[in-house]
Amino acid sequence: MRAFITGVSGFVGKWLSAHLADHGDEVFSIDESVDVRDEAALREVLRAAVPEVIYHLAALTHVGRSFEDPISYLEVNTVGTYKLLEAARSLVELPKVILISSAEVYGLTCQNKDGDPITEEDPVLPATPYAFSKVAAEYGGLQQMYSYGLPVVLARPFNHIGPGQSDAFVVSALAKRIAAAEISGEKYIPVGNLAAKRDFTDVRDVVAAYRMMAVEAKAGEAYNICSGKAVAISEIAEDLIRISASDIELRRDESLLRPVDLPVLYGSPAKLQDVTSWEPVIPRDQTLSDVLTYWREHLS
């Protein structure tokens, strides 16, 4: 396939680009100097690439920081997405668009689940500016499909982790602090809310799901990408310390807490698995070990 990726230089984009190339796809992307809000530039690069599928990853992704600058999140995540969709619609042959959203769109829905996993039939109730920007982007994608026939698929990944992820995200941040403590000899690392439970999947499994969706998923539908298991951040922290074979202890830091932090967010991948052969295959210990190794090498 001829594939076009926005956000190719980011954490997920790099893994997706490599995965697509491994499967024989031709991979095209936006030059880093091109702003996703620049529709004219988007039209130009898309017309040159003539993609069969577009993977739209470019976004502001840090949930906590969206409270500090919500307008920027709307401009990039919502307006930027719509401009990409407009540019895609200008092509002679309409490409399939895998619009990468987020499980954060479910937001407060998780409080009404009584411990059950979230499915695509559950309502979206965004609890953060980031989630709101993604909900709006999703509806923009559906509007483009219903009005103009642009085939848009909504991908809703839950927490994905792996080597190379920014330390702005909890698992990578914990691994970095542990690796730094190993080097410095520190006995404590600061942590935020460890009680929250999330659904973690290795980024390498996530990008495999994206490609399968491009081949097999139905336009106009949303699909959860997740493990189907809720894991407490405290368990992740303990696993990282166990893998590091250190005696590092955790110390709560109030500055690391978010204004809104959902207690439990995990989903069911059943709908995706009904239409593809996808399932996560990389064990969590391997992922955590790879993340820790990445930070040891990076810091040293």
C-alpha positions in Angstrom: 0.0 0.0 0.0 0.9 3.6 -0.5 0.7 5.0 3.1 1.0 8.6 4.3 1.7 9.3 8.0 1.3 12.6 9.8 3.3 12.9 13.0 5.9 10.4 11.6 8.7 11.8 13.8 6.8 11.2 17.0 7.0 8.2 19.3 4.2 6.2 17.6 5.0 7.6 14.1 8.5 6.1 14.1 7.3 2.7 15.1 4.4 2.8 12.6 6.7 3.9 9.8 9.1 1.0 10.5 6.2 -1.5 10.8 4.7 -0.4 7.4 8.0 -0.6 5.7 8.5 -4.1 7.1 5.3 -5.1 5.4 6.4 -3.7 2.1 4.3 -0.5 2.1 5.5 2.7 0.5 5.7 5.2 3.3 5.3 9.0 2.8 5.1 11.7 5.4 4.9 15.4 6.1 8.1 17.3 6.3 8.7 18.4 9.9 8.5 22.0 8.7 4.9 21.6 7.5 2.2 22.6 10.1 -0.8 20.2 10.1 -3.0 23.4 10.2 -1.6 24.5 6.8 -4.2 23.0 4.4 -2.5 24.3 1.2 0.8 22.5 2.2 -1.1 19.4 3.1 -2.9 19.3 -0.3 0.5 19.7 -2.0 2.2 16.8 -0.2 -0.8 14.5 -0.5 -1.2 15.1 -4.2 2.5 14.2 -4.6 2.2 11.1 -2.5 -1.2 9.8 -3.9 -1.7 7.7 -0.8 -4.2 4.8 -0.5 -4.3 5.2 3.3 -3.5 8.1 5.6 -2.6 7.5 9.3 -3.3 10.7 11.1 -1.1 10.8 14.2 0.0 14.4 14.4 -1.4 15.9 17.6 -0.7 17.4 21.0 -1.0 14.4 23.3 -0.2 15.3 26.9 -3.4 15.2 28.8 -2.3 17.1 31.8 -0.9 20.0 29.8 -4.1 20.4 27.9 -5.5 22.2 31.0 -2.8 24.8 30.7 -3.4 25.6 27.0 -6.7 24.2 25.8 -7.0 26.4 22.8 -3.7 25.1 21.3 -5.1 21.6 21.7 -8.2 22.5 19.8 -6.3 24.3 17.1 -3.9 21.4 16.4 -6.0 18.3 17.3 -9.4 19.5 16.0 -8.8 22.2 13.4 -5.6 20.5 12.2 -7.5 17.2 11.7 -10.3 18.9 9.8 -7.8 20.6 7.5 -6.1 17.3 6.8 -9.5 15.7 6.0 -10.3 18.6 3.6 -6.9 18.0 1.9 -7.5 14.3 1.7 -10.9 15.0 0.1 -9.2 17.0 -2.6 -7.6 13.9 -4.1 -9.0 12.2 -7.2 -9.0 8.8 -5.5 -10.2 9.2 -1.9 -7.8 7.5 0.6 -8.9 5.6 3.6 -8.1 7.7 6.7 -7.2 6.1 10.0 -8.0 8.9 12.3 -6.1 8.3 15.6 -8.2 9.4 18.4 -7.9 8.3 22.1 -9.6 6.3 24.8 -9.7 9.5 26.7 -12.8 10.4 24.7 -14.8 8.1 27.0 -13.9 10.1 30.0 -16.5 10.1 32.7 -18.2 7.1 31.1 -15.7 4.9 33.0 -17.3 5.9 36.3 -20.6 4.3 35.3 -19.1 1.0 34.2 -19.0 -0.8 37.6 -15.7 -2.4 36.7 -16.7 -3.5 33.2 -14.5 -2.7 30.2 -15.5 0.2 27.9 -16.8 -0.8 24.5 -17.4 1.3 21.4 -21.1 1.4 22.2 -20.4 3.5 25.4 -21.0 7.3 25.1 -18.1 9.8 24.8 -18.0 12.1 27.9 -14.7 14.0 27.7 -13.3 15.1 31.0 -10.2 17.0 29.8 -9.5 19.6 27.1 -7.4 17.0 25.3 -10.3 14.6 25.2 -12.7 17.3 24.0 -10.3 18.1 21.2 -10.3 14.5 20.1 -14.1 14.1 20.3 -14.5 17.1 18.1 -11.9 15.7 15.6 -13.8 12.4 15.5 -17.0 14.1 14.7 -15.2 16.1 12.0 -14.1 12.8 10.5 -17.6 11.4 10.5 -19.1 14.5 9.0 -16.5 14.3 6.1 -17.6 10.7 5.5 -21.3 11.3 5.6 -21.2 14.5 3.6 -18.5 13.6 1.0 -17.9 9.9 1.2 -14.3 10.2 2.6 -13.7 6.7 4.2 -12.7 7.5 7.8 -12.0 4.9 10.5 -11.8 6.0 14.2 -9.0 4.4 16.2 -9.3 4.7 20.0 -6.0 3.5 21.5 -5.8 3.1 25.2 -2.4 3.7 27.0 0.4 2.6 24.8 3.9 2.3 26.0 7.4 1.3 24.7 11.0 2.4 24.2 11.4 5.9 22.9 8.3 7.4 24.6 8.6 10.8 26.1 9.0 11.1 29.9 5.8 13.2 29.8 4.0 9.9 30.1 3.7 8.0 33.3 5.4 4.6 32.4 8.3 6.3 30.6 8.6 8.8 33.4 8.8 6.1 36.0 11.4 4.2 34.0 13.5 7.3 33.5 13.5 8.1 37.2 14.5 4.5 38.1 17.3 4.5 35.5 18.5 7.9 36.8 18.4 6.6 40.4 20.4 3.5 39.4 23.1 5.8 38.1 23.1 8.3 40.9 22.5 6.0 43.8 19.4 7.8 44.9 17.1 5.7 47.1 13.8 7.5 46.3 11.9 8.6 43.2 8.9 11.0 43.1 5.6 9.7 41.9 2.1 11.0 41.3 -1.2 9.1 41.6 -0.3 5.4 41.7 -3.9 4.3 42.4 -5.2 5.0 38.9 -5.7 1.9 36.7 -5.1 2.0 33.0 -5.1 -0.4 30.0 -1.5 -0.7 28.7 -0.4 -2.1 25.3 3.0 -2.1 23.7 3.3 0.5 21.0 4.6 -2.2 18.6 1.3 -4.1 19.0 -0.6 -0.8 18.6 0.9 0.0 15.2 0.2 -3.5 14.0 -3.4 -2.8 14.8 -3.4 0.4 12.8 -2.2 -1.4 9.7 -4.8 -4.2 10.1 -7.5 -1.5 10.5 -6.3 0.1 7.2 -6.8 -3.3 5.5 -9.9 -4.6 7.1 -11.8 -2.1 9.3 -15.1 -0.6 8.2 -15.3 3.1 7.5 -17.5 5.1 9.8 -16.7 2.8 12.8 -14.7 3.3 16.0 -12.4 0.6 17.3 -10.8 0.3 20.7 -7.1 -0.8 20.7 -6.3 -2.2 24.1 -5.4 -5.3 26.1 -8.7 -5.6 28.0 -6.9 -5.5 31.3 -6.9 -2.7 34.0 -3.5 -2.4 35.7 -2.7 0.0 38.6 0.1 2.4 38.1 1.5 1.1 41.4 1.8 -2.3 39.9 3.7 -0.9 36.9 6.1 1.0 39.3 6.7 -2.2 41.3 7.4 -4.2 38.2 9.9 -1.7 36.9 11.7 -1.7 40.3 11.7 -5.5 40.2 13.1 -5.6 36.7 15.8 -3.1 37.7 16.7 -5.3 40.7 17.2 -2.2 42.8 16.0 -1.2 46.3 14.5 2.1 45.1 11.5 3.4 47.0 8.6 5.6 45.8 7.7 8.9 47.4 4.5 10.8 46.6 4.9 14.3 45.0 1.8 16.4 44.9 3.1 18.5 42.0 2.8 15.4 39.8 -1.0 15.1 40.3 -3.5 16.1 37.6 -6.6 18.3 38.0 -8.7 15.4 36.8 -7.4 11.8 36.9 -9.9 9.1 36.0 -9.7 6.2 38.6 -10.1 3.4 36.0 -9.9 3.4 32.2 -9.8 0.1 30.4 -11.5 -1.3 27.4 -12.6 -4.3 25.3 -10.8 -5.0 22.1 -13.5 -7.5 21.0 -14.9 -5.3 18.1 -11.4 -4.9 16.5 -10.7 -8.6 17.0 -14.0 -9.5 15.3 -12.9 -7.8 12.1 -9.1 -8.5 12.2 -6.8 -11.1 13.5 -5.2 -8.6 15.9 -4.2 -9.3 19.4 -1.4 -7.9 21.6 1.5 -10.4 21.7 4.3 -8.6 23.5 4.5 -9.4 27.3 4.3 -6.5 29.7 7.6 -7.4 31.3 9.4 -7.3 27.9 7.9 -3.8 27.3 8.9 -2.5 30.7 12.4 -4.0 30.3 12.8 -2.4 26.9 11.7 1.0 28.2 14.1 0.7 31.2 16.9 -0.3 28.8 16.1 2.7 26.6 16.5 5.1 29.5 19.6 3.5 30.8 21.2 3.9 27.4 19.9 7.4 26.9 21.0 8.7 30.3 24.4 7.1 30.1 
